[in-house]
Amino acid sequence: MTTYTPKTFEGLFGTKGLSDPLLRDHFSLYEGYVANSNKLIEHLRQMVNEEKTGAPEYAELKRRLGWEFNGMRLHEYYFGNMSKEGTAPDMGSNLIKKILNDFGSFELWEKEFKAIGALRGIGWVALYYDPEGERLFNVWINEHDVGHLFGTLPLLIMDVFEHAYMTDYGLKRTEYIAAFFKMIDWTSVTRRFEMRAKRGA
């Protein structure tokens, strides 16, 4: 059976705004989500084979899989939409045109995205594209598994769990968010939109 393999994001070492020790710990945390997803998938498969799906343990592990799996994927999108120096948004791209259309201006989109990231609590902020309604949404994701808009496609992910910034910024989350925006690889984010908009057409 196919198992998931951790992706390598070591190219982010040396990123201005995030120290290497923070990144190293964050990568290790991500690798734990990958390992736990594999373990849960295998364990759940064994329980089905042993006809133990009626056991409370099966129910709890099945629910846990969504948390671990989403933790894996969200980190992959998060690390994947950053680069050492970041890249500027192409103001002539279809994505930016869509942001301007749906939010009124790039500044208003950014203001809302940052404001969501500053909300009290742990979680994630995501820019999602809804191919059905052809709309963009900024979304708060609580933990890993609550708050996703079903059927939407992730374009930009920002981690606002404490482990993503406290080593470098302490409790100054807004400073981390400002630094994160300088790390965004808009080339990757735009590519995600182009691929997903085409797929959803």
Secondary structure as a PSIPRED ss2 file (coil, helix, strand):
# PSIPRED VFORMAT (PSIPRED V4.0)

   1 M C   1.000  0.000  0.000
   2 T C   1.000  0.000  0.000
   3 T C   1.000  0.000  0.000
   4 Y C   1.000  0.000  0.000
   5 T C   1.000  0.000  0.000
   6 P C   1.000  0.000  0.000
   7 K C   1.000  0.000  0.000
   8 T C   1.000  0.000  0.000
   9 F C   1.000  0.000  0.000
  10 E H   0.000  1.000  0.000
  11 G H   0.000  1.000  0.000
  12 L H   0.000  1.000  0.000
  13 F C   1.000  0.000  0.000
  14 G C   1.000  0.000  0.000
  15 T C   1.000  0.000  0.000
  16 K C   1.000  0.000  0.000
  17 G C   1.000  0.000  0.000
  18 L C   1.000  0.000  0.000
  19 S C   1.000  0.000  0.000
  20 D H   0.000  1.000  0.000
  21 P H   0.000  1.000  0.000
  22 L H   0.000  1.000  0.000
  23 L H   0.000  1.000  0.000
  24 R H   0.000  1.000  0.000
  25 D H   0.000  1.000  0.000
  26 H H   0.000  1.000  0.000
  27 F H   0.000  1.000  0.000
  28 S H   0.000  1.000  0.000
  29 L H   0.000  1.000  0.000
  30 Y H   0.000  1.000  0.000
  31 E H   0.000  1.000  0.000
  32 G H   0.000  1.000  0.000
  33 Y H   0.000  1.000  0.000
  34 V H   0.000  1.000  0.000
  35 A H   0.000  1.000  0.000
  36 N H   0.000  1.000  0.000
  37 S H   0.000  1.000  0.000
  38 N H   0.000  1.000  0.000
  39 K H   0.000  1.000  0.000
  40 L H   0.000  1.000  0.000
  41 I H   0.000  1.000  0.000
  42 E H   0.000  1.000  0.000
  43 H H   0.000  1.000  0.000
  44 L H   0.000  1.000  0.000
  45 R H   0.000  1.000  0.000
  46 Q H   0.000  1.000  0.000
  47 M H   0.000  1.000  0.000
  48 V H   0.000  1.000  0.000
  49 N H   0.000  1.000  0.000
  50 E C   1.000  0.000  0.000
  51 E C   1.000  0.000  0.000
  52 K C   1.000  0.000  0.000
  53 T C   1.000  0.000  0.000
  54 G C   1.000  0.000  0.000
  55 A C   1.000  0.000  0.000
  56 P H   0.000  1.000  0.000
  57 E H   0.000  1.000  0.000
  58 Y H   0.000  1.000  0.000
  59 A H   0.000  1.000  0.000
  60 E H   0.000  1.000  0.000
  61 L H   0.000  1.000  0.000
  62 K H   0.000  1.000  0.000
  63 R H   0.000  1.000  0.000
  64 R H   0.000  1.000  0.000
  65 L H   0.000  1.000  0.000
  66 G H   0.000  1.000  0.000
  67 W H   0.000  1.000  0.000
  68 E H   0.000  1.000  0.000
  69 F H   0.000  1.000  0.000
  70 N H   0.000  1.000  0.000
  71 G H   0.000  1.000  0.000
  72 M H   0.000  1.000  0.000
  73 R H   0.000  1.000  0.000
  74 L H   0.000  1.000  0.000
  75 H H   0.000  1.000  0.000
  76 E H   0.000  1.000  0.000
  77 Y H   0.000  1.000  0.000
  78 Y H   0.000  1.000  0.000
  79 F H   0.000  1.000  0.000
  80 G H   0.000  1.000  0.000
  81 N C   1.000  0.000  0.000
  82 M E   0.000  0.000  1.000
  83 S C   1.000  0.000  0.000
  84 K C   1.000  0.000  0.000
  85 E C   1.000  0.000  0.000
  86 G C   1.000  0.000  0.000
  87 T E   0.000  0.000  1.000
  88 A C   1.000  0.000  0.000
  89 P C   1.000  0.000  0.000
  90 D C   1.000  0.000  0.000
  91 M C   1.000  0.000  0.000
  92 G C   1.000  0.000  0.000
  93 S C   1.000  0.000  0.000
  94 N H   0.000  1.000  0.000
  95 L H   0.000  1.000  0.000
  96 I H   0.000  1.000  0.000
  97 K H   0.000  1.000  0.000
  98 K H   0.000  1.000  0.000
  99 I H   0.000  1.000  0.000
 100 L H   0.000  1.000  0.000
 101 N H   0.000  1.000  0.000
 102 D H   0.000  1.000  0.000
 103 F H   0.000  1.000  0.000
 104 G C   1.000  0.000  0.000
 105 S C   1.000  0.000  0.000
 106 F H   0.000  1.000  0.000
 107 E H   0.000  1.000  0.000
 108 L H   0.000  1.000  0.000
 109 W H   0.000  1.000  0.000
 110 E H   0.000  1.000  0.000
 111 K H   0.000  1.000  0.000
 112 E H   0.000  1.000  0.000
 113 F H   0.000  1.000  0.000
 114 K H   0.000  1.000  0.000
 115 A H   0.000  1.000  0.000
 116 I H   0.000  1.000  0.000
 117 G H   0.000  1.000  0.000
 118 A C   1.000  0.000  0.000
 119 L C   1.000  0.000  0.000
 120 R C   1.000  0.000  0.000
 121 G C   1.000  0.000  0.000
 122 I C   1.000  0.000  0.000
 123 G E   0.000  0.000  1.000
 124 W E   0.000  0.000  1.000
 125 V E   0.000  0.000  1.000
 126 A E   0.000  0.000  1.000
 127 L E   0.000  0.000  1.000
 128 Y E   0.000  0.000  1.000
 129 Y E   0.000  0.000  1.000
 130 D E   0.000  0.000  1.000
 131 P C   1.000  0.000  0.000
 132 E C   1.000  0.000  0.000
 133 G C   1.000  0.000  0.000
 134 E C   1.000  0.000  0.000
 135 R E   0.000  0.000  1.000
 136 L E   0.000  0.000  1.000
 137 F E   0.000  0.000  1.000
 138 N E   0.000  0.000  1.000
 139 V E   0.000  0.000  1.000
 140 W E   0.000  0.000  1.000
 141 I E   0.000  0.000  1.000
 142 N E   0.000  0.000  1.000
 143 E C   1.000  0.000  0.000
 144 H C   1.000  0.000  0.000
 145 D C   1.000  0.000  0.000
 146 V E   0.000  0.000  1.000
 147 G C   1.000  0.000  0.000
 148 H C   1.000  0.000  0.000
 149 L C   1.000  0.000  0.000
 150 F C   1.000  0.000  0.000
 151 G C   1.000  0.000  0.000
 152 T C   1.000  0.000  0.000
 153 L E   0.000  0.000  1.000
 154 P E   0.000  0.000  1.000
 155 L E   0.000  0.000  1.000
 156 L E   0.000  0.000  1.000
 157 I E   0.000  0.000  1.000
 158 M E   0.000  0.000  1.000
 159 D E   0.000  0.000  1.000
 160 V C   1.000  0.000  0.000
 161 F C   1.000  0.000  0.000
 162 E H   0.000  1.000  0.000
 163 H H   0.000  1.000  0.000
 164 A H   0.000  1.000  0.000
 165 Y C   1.000  0.000  0.000
 166 M H   0.000  1.000  0.000
 167 T H   0.000  1.000  0.000
 168 D H   0.000  1.000  0.000
 169 Y H   0.000  1.000  0.000
 170 G C   1.000  0.000  0.000
 171 L C   1.000  0.000  0.000
 172 K C   1.000  0.000  0.000
 173 R H   0.000  1.000  0.000
 174 T H   0.000  1.000  0.000
 175 E H   0.000  1.000  0.000
 176 Y H   0.000  1.000  0.000
 177 I H   0.000  1.000  0.000
 178 A H   0.000  1.000  0.000
 179 A H   0.000  1.000  0.000
 180 F H   0.000  1.000  0.000
 181 F H   0.000  1.000  0.000
 182 K H   0.000  1.000  0.000
 183 M H   0.000  1.000  0.000
 184 I E   0.000  0.000  1.000
 185 D E   0.000  0.000  1.000
 186 W H   0.000  1.000  0.000
 187 T H   0.000  1.000  0.000
 188 S H   0.000  1.000  0.000
 189 V H   0.000  1.000  0.000
 190 T H   0.000  1.000  0.000
 191 R H   0.000  1.000  0.000
 192 R H   0.000  1.000  0.000
 193 F H   0.000  1.000  0.000
 194 E H   0.000  1.000  0.000
 195 M H   0.000  1.000  0.000
 196 R H   0.000  1.000  0.000
 197 A H   0.000  1.000  0.000
 198 K H   0.000  1.000  0.000
 199 R H   0.000  1.000  0.000
 200 G H   0.000  1.000  0.000
 201 A C   1.000  0.000  0.000
